[in-house]
Amino acid sequence: MIKIKVVIVENTTLHATYLHELIERWAKAKQTIIETTTFSKGESLLEFANINTIDLVFLDIRLEGIDGVTTAQNLRELGFCGQIVFLTAFSEYVFDGYEVQALKYLMKPISYEKLCKCLDYVSKKLFDDHYIFRDKGAVIQIPYSDIIYFTSENHYTQIITTCGNYRQLQFLKKIISYLPGNFHYCHRTVIVNIEHVIML
């Protein structure tokens, strides 16, 4: 089970609540954990301390203060690499999102079917790009690119990453079966990410 961190930036409470309900409906159907934060202004999102932990932003085009497109531009300038989905009731804004690599536009009122396609895509991308496991009830998601190596320790596996270390109750031979091709055994107790190998 993966966890998706979603931010909704919408200046109309009714629209924000409706979108939140649709997201929760999808999460329940897919048995996925969704953590949702809602803002009414773009400035509030840009001031958010944990901006790089966000996976998906639903961003209204028409906002008080700076508009949605400008907010998206500022997000990218801050290094945000997550997905952006614009919300609008006006089709003339559709082409404004290309320069900020927007995933999609959703026309208001939001269609549940179209929302599902967005969330399905983001969910699959997170699953493909991250090593995911549970630890004492928490869902841990580590980008594969951050993992340096796995090493066995009795019944546990130590996961050594560029951002810290983790411990999982699992055997290496089980873990290797669902890792991407850039991970290789270099010893019976170590699996290495060859992307972090400087010299062979």
N, C-alpha and C positions, 0 to 999 in steps of 0.2 A: 504493500500500500504506500502510495506516495503522498506528499504534502505539497500543496500549491499555495503560495502566498499571493493574494490578489489585492489590488487597490482599486477602488472606485472613486473617480473624481467627477462629481455630478452636482450641479447647483440646485437641482430640484429634488426635494426630499422624496416625493412620490416616485419619481423615476429611479432614484437610488435604491429605495426600498424594494421596488419591483425587480430590479436587476439582481439585488442580493437574494431575493426569494428564488429566482430562476437558477442562480449559481448553486444555492443550497439544494435545490431539486436535482440538479445534475450530480452534485457530490454524493447525495444519498443513493442515486441510481448506480453510480460507478464505484461506490464504497471508497471514496477518496476523501482525504482530509483537506478542507479548504480553510485557510485563515484569511479573513477579509477585513480590510480597513477602509473607511470611507472618509473622503474629504469633499468640501464644497468649493474649494478654490485651488487653482494650480500652485499658487505660492505655498500652500500648506504641504503639498506633496514634495515640492522642491526643498523644503526645510526638514523633511522627514529624515531622521538620523540613520535609519537602516535602509536606505534607498537601494543598495546593492543586494539586498536579500529578497527583493520583490521579483516574482516570476512573471506577473501579468498586470498591466494597468489598463483599466477601462476608462477612457478619457473623453469627457464631453467636449465638443468643439466650442460651444458658446458658454463661457464662464465669466463671472465678474472678475475684474482685474485682468491679468494676462489670460489670453484665450488658450484653448486646448492645443493648437498647433505650436504656439510659442512655448507652451509648457513642455511639449514633447521635444522640441529643439533643445531646450535647456537641459532636459533629462539626458539626452544623448551627449551633450557637452560635458555633463557630470560623469559620463562613463557608464550610464545605465545600458545594460545589454539584454534586458528582458524584453518581453513582447508588449506591444502597444496596440490596443484596439480602440479606434475612435467611435464615439457615439454622436449621432447627429440626426436631425429631422430634415436636413437640407442636402439634397444630392449634389449641389454645386461644390460642396467642400471635399468631395471624394478624392480628388487628385492632390489635395494638399498634403497627404500623408506619405507620399513616396520618398521625400527627402529625409524623413525620419525613420524609414524602414518600418512603417506601420504594418502589422499583420493583416488587419482587416478593418472595414467600416461596418458598423451595425446601424441600420436605420431604425429610428424610433417610430412606433413602439417596437421594442426588441422582440424578435422571433426566437422562441425557445430552441427551435431546430438549428437556426444559424448560430446561436450561442453555443450549442452543444458541439458544433464543428470546431469552433475556436478553442473550447476547453479540451476537446479530444486531442487536438493538435499539440497544445501546450503540454498536456499530460504525457503524450507519447514522447515528445522531445525531451522532457525532464527525465523520463524513464531511460531513454536511449543515452543520455549524456551523464547520468549520475549513477553512482553505486548507492543503493538504498537498502537499509536494514533497520530493524527495530532494536532498541536498547531500553529495557525497563519501561516499556510503554511508549517511549518517544520514537518518532520516525527520524532517522539520521539520513541525510542526503549529501553525498560528497561528489563533486564533479570528478569524473574519471581523470581529467587532466591534472588534478591536484594530488592524486595518489602516486606516491613514489614506489612503495612496495608493501606487500603483505608478508607477515612472518608468523609461524605457528608458535604457540606457547601453551603446551598441554592441550586442553580441550578448547582453548581460546585462540583467536587470531588477532594479532596486533596490526592495525592499519596505520601506516606511517604516511603523512601527507605534508604538503608545503605549509599547511595552516594549523598543524597540531596532530596529535595521535588519538586513535580510537581503539576500542577493544570490543570484539564481537564473539559470542559463543557459537562458533561454527568452525568446521574443519576446512583446511585449504583445498582439499580435493573436491569439496562441494562448491566452494567459492569459484574456483577456476572454470567450472562448467558454465557459468553465466557472465564471465568477464569478456570484454571485447578483445580483438586479436592482438592488440599492442601489449597485452600482459602475458608473460611467459615464466614458466618455472626456470630458475637458474640453480635451484637446489631443492631437495624434497621438502624443505621447510621455508622456502622463500619464493614468492611470486613477484616479479619486478615489472614495472611499467617501463618499457624500453624507450618511451619518450623522454624519460629522465636519465637515461644512460648517456654519459658523455664519451666514454671510450670502452670498447670491447677488448 
